[in-house]
């Protein structure tokens, strides 16, 4: 097998609708509606059957992409596919490979359906070439200076260089949108309290443009560049992907930027997407719309004809309110017909959401005149419209109120061209202050830093809590419309922006395919013990979903993360206490959520996990600079901890979302972290620990648990995405190295070669030493080893892994009998480690070991003392009334949840009441 990227695939394969063709390559405000939990009694869905994530077909079909799993050996690399709607009629389909099994058969495929089709409640995607489907196609034309994409409804031109990402979008021969650029504003000081602030504007400058997909159903164009000031300074690198679907009047924009400034001097105040909308209609036939909460809509004319002293006529008023062209002036009442030019026309509008619970709409006639407050609300969905009877643009920013401060601007609506800015960070809000939050507290040496760790759990080191290299991605949808849409349709558009239509397979399909390590099963409440576990799993997720709202875990940099530890005295999470604040994937809540979704199919779990992926893969990981490829441990600030580790950036937490949605941005990030192991000497995660094993003559020393387990996720994902044997060989060298250690995984660490001809190899630098850590297996190691031993047959490695699984929680005397002495690992996460015992029991077919695993699992709560309910705290004990469960911690929740799910799958037959 060779490395065969998506771009190569589309360049070399003539991709027919519905087939892989000639592939020559390797074999919440309120929570969304939930799907009914699956049960073991539920029949296996019909072949190829899909489901809409939110339970029903979307009101607007903007085009949809999903990933589907296939059992090992079932489908060859050149397999064709076809799609059918709910009535069995053929649908246009585009398919491409996402991953392969080791034998070259397809493991994951991605599929795209066009916009505008009635896919119904249950479309199907099946192997084999079906009846040809008719319909629009998206076409891409590449020229030396630009790329042109035509969906059959709209045609967009994207320049290869310059400032404009989109120079124009036409519909029916009329220009609807033009001159789309990125804009940013930065201050040189955090505020003007003591001295004047100098503000600098930056615009986008294109470096490269690449067509990643060219149809026939879906086209993707990626633009990379940097922001540049008038004085020539370039910074804030960005990547923008444009998604076009056949038959669509819209395009999806995925914008990502990386902060690469000086946090002491660069205070980013605003970053957004700006474009122009030509206006051809009379002022009274121009319409402005902003979506409101709960399906509401703020809808006005640029020159309003209602509420006047004189009535223009019912037909005139009704037309303007509906967004239609008004009757000719001759049909208006004479007073209004003669004097309508005396009615003020409003050219500028702003909707600003500066906090999670309040937005404001303001307007003014034009620059140089005062702003008028127009409307107020709580949570705006972040969509708007400007245009008229002859065309206009609707626009929306996903997670608008959740990622406050955000803003929508319309300027110049009384002229020939309106300017729209979709602000991903509002310029009205205080500038971003990314400086570290304390002065070091006198900590200058590692000994002093360890004293700080002892008190606040914060791993501090001067200069390491830097934001340089963190990123954020945002999703914007733009519609090029022939006329002002109805109020009802605009509300549908706003809903589609906030919860994009997502197709998925049924839970039984993922289980049957054998992906993600066979560590989960479908929910089952058939016995009291099983029901007790399932009830607690549901309670814990519902608790965290509600905590996001109750504690307002929202904001530009914060949304998608959860807190680490609770402070029962303050009735508040420890948001300001060192390493107890933001969680940053500590102990794998990401994995818990994704396994919970796989087995249940619940839409609210998927959306929660999706927001976490968007946050943790961007904000908690470094995308450039000194720590590129590593992530930051939990802290008061997401980037604040000096522990920069692969256990946070690991692909183990992101590959679920990538395979389920084929999201290219997530794929980029998983490829970025492939170099993480090359950083582990320069950024040694145990550099402060006394008595640590030296690396010997090798380039680095890394641990077999949190370090190597994270590397395995990165390398294994790249291997299955490309089929390149280089990555398999790297895994095998590591596996053989651990198996050859005197005590296997209990040797703890080894000298390591991250690159070169022997990349991935381990060497013994510990002698006969025995070492274990309670953290080794709780950052994806269990889950990745379960996949690794299935994919690569290396008996000595599997035996070493089974030994670790069986002995970690074993009684002391058993550890001594096998290892010669206790392994020294802490028992604090014994419940989470019960799933290791369960794994060993399953593979050794050992009922006694299975019973031991269940005893370990129940040990922390043998009689259900941790009741599944919350307590209400009111009055002066808390700022706001809160429902709390002080016994809950995120560490315990994530590990208990994973143990519950995996123990049920592995040794559920040994569970007694």
C-alpha positions, 0 to 999 in steps of 0.5 A: 500500500502507498500513501494515497490522499483524497486529493490524489484520489480525485485527480486520478479517479474519474468518479461516477455518481455513486461509485469509487470508480477506477481507484488505483490505490490502497486496498445547548439552549435546549437539548435536541430531540433524542433518539430512542435507546437501542436495545439488544432486542431491536432487529438489525436495520435493513441493509444500508439503512440510515437515520437522521441524527435528530430523528426526522428529515431536515426541513432544508436539505443543504447537502449531507456527508457521512462516514460509514463503517464496513466489516473487515474483508467485506468490500474491495477497494474499488467497490461501487455504491448507490443510494436510494431514497425512502421510496427506493428511488435512486439518489445522486451519490458521491463516495470516497474512501476514508480508511482501509483494513490491513487486508486492503478492504474498505473500513470506512467510506464517506458519502455525499448526497446533494442538496434539494433532494427529498431523501426522506426519513430513511435513505439507504446507501448500498454497495454495488452499482445501482440505477443511474440517478438524475439531477444536478451536478456540481462542476469545478473549472480551474483556471490560472487565476481562479477556480469556478464552482457551479452547483447548478443553481449558483456559480462562485469564483474563487481567486488564487491570489489576492485579498478576496476569498470569493470574488463573486457568486452569481445566480441566474446571471445576476451577481448576488455576492462579491468581494468576500474577505477575512478581516481582523482588528487588533489592539496594542493594549488590552484597554484604554484605561491608562493610555491610548490604544492603537488599533490595526486592521488586517485583511486576508492574503491568499497563499495557496488554493487547492481543489480537494474535491471536484464533484459530481455531488460535492466540491471542496476548495481549500484556501490558506493564507495569512492576515496582513496589515497596510504596513505589511505585517503578516500573522494569524494564519488561516485555512478556509474550506468552501463546501459546495453541493450539487443543487445547492443555493448555499455554500458552507464555509469552515474557517480556522485561524491560529494565534501566532502573535505576542500575547503581551502586545497583540490583543485581538478585538475582532475577526470575521468574514466580510462580503458585499451584496449588490442592491437593485431594489427601491429602498422600500423593497429592500429587506433586513432580517435577523433570526431570534430565539425560539423561531422568532424573526426580526424583519424590517424594510430599509424604508419601513412603510408601516406605522406611518401617519398616513397609510400606503394601503393594506396591499403595500404593507402586507407585501413589505412585511412578507418580503415581497415587492410592493405594488407599483407606486401608482397603487399607493395612497396619494399622501404616501406616494408623494411623500415617501422620500420623507420617510427615513431609510435605515442603512446600518444594522448590528446584532451583537451577542456579547454574552450568552444571555443577551443580544441587542439589535441597533440601527442607524440611518447612516454613518455620522448619525446616532444609533437607535436601539431596535430590539433585544433578546436572549439568545440569537441563532446568528442568522440574518439576511439583506436583499430585496425582491431581485435577490440577496444573501442570507448568512449564519454563524453556527454556535453564535450565542454559545461562542459569544462575543459574536456579531452580525453587521450590515452597512450601507443598505441605502446604497448600491451595495451593502457590506455584511460582516459575520464577526466570529469575535465581536469588535464591540467586546473587550479585546482578547487578553491571552496573557498568563493569569498570574506572575509566577508566584515566585516559582523559579526552580522545578522544586518551587514549581512542584510546591505549587503543584502540591497546593493548586495542582497546577504544573507551572513553568515560566513562559510555558503557559503561552497561547502561541499556536492555539486555534479556533474554527468556525462554521458559516453558511451563505445563501445566494437567493433570488429574492427575499425568502419567506419568514418561515424559510428564514427560520428554517435556514437559521435552524439548519445553521445551528444544527446542520442536517447529519446522517448516521448509521444505526448503532447496530451497524457500527457494532456489527462492523467491528470498529473502535475495538469491540469495547461496547455493546447496545444498551440493555436493561434486562436485569436490575444490575444492568438497569442500574448501570444504564441509569447511571450512564444516562444520569451522568451525561444528562448532568454534564449536559445540564451543567453546561447551561447551568454554569454557562460553560460558553464563550469563544475559547471555552465552549465545548470544554467542561470543568475538572473538579467541583468545590462543594464549599463554594457550590462552584467548580474550581474554575480558578484553582490551578489544575482543577479548572478546565478539563482539557480531555483529562482522563478521556471524557471525549472517549466516554461521550463517543462510546455513549453515542455509538451505543445509543445514537442519541442526538444530544450526546453527538452534539455535545461530543461534536462541540468538545471535538471542535474545542479540544482539537483546536484550543487545547492543541498547539498547531505551530511553534515550540509545542506544535503537535502537543496539547496542554494539560488541564488549567485555569486557562486552556493553554496555561499548564506547562505540561505539554503532552501527546495525551491531550493532542492524541487522535484517539479523541478525534478519530470518531468524529472524523470517521462519522462525518468525514470532516476535513479539518479534523483530518488535518489536525490528526495529521498535524499531531503525527510529529508529536513523538519527535517533541518528547525529548525537547518537551519531556513530560516527566522532566520535573520528576526526580529519579526518572529513567534517563533516555540513554543513547537514544533520541528520547525516553517515553512512557508506554502508557500516556505517551506511547498510547497517544502515539499509537492513536496518531500512527494507527489512524494515519496507517488506516487512512493511507495504507502506507506500510511505513506506519504499520512498521512503526507500530510493529517496532514499538510493539516488539520493543515493549514485548521484549522488555524485562517486564513488558508494560510494567517496565514503564518506559524505554529509549525511543527513536521517533524518526529515522530508519528505525522509527518507533523502536524501543530500547531498554534503559530501565534494566530490571526496574518495575514501574506502573502509573495509575495514569498510563491506561486512562488516556486512550491506551485501553481503547487503542490496544484493543484495536491494535491487537486485532489489527496486527497479530503479534502474540508476544505483544498481546501477551504483554498487554494481557499481563498488564491488564490482569495484574494492574488491579491484582492483589499485591501477592499476585503481583509479587508472584508474577513480577517479583515485587508490587508494580507500585501503581496507585489504586486511586483509579481502580474502578476505571482499571476494572475494564483492564481486568475485564479485557483480560478475563474476556480474552483468557476466558477466565470467569474468576477474573471476570468476577474480580473485575465486577467487584472492582467496578462496584467497589466505590459505590457498592450499595448505590450511596451515590444516589442519582439525583441532585440537590438544589442550592438557593439563596445567598449560598450561591450566586444563582440557584443551582442543582449540584451533585458534589460527589461527581468529578469529571475524572471519575465520570469519564473513567466510570463511564468507560468502565461501565460501557466496556465491562458490559460489552466484555463480561456482561454475561458475568454480571449478577444481581 
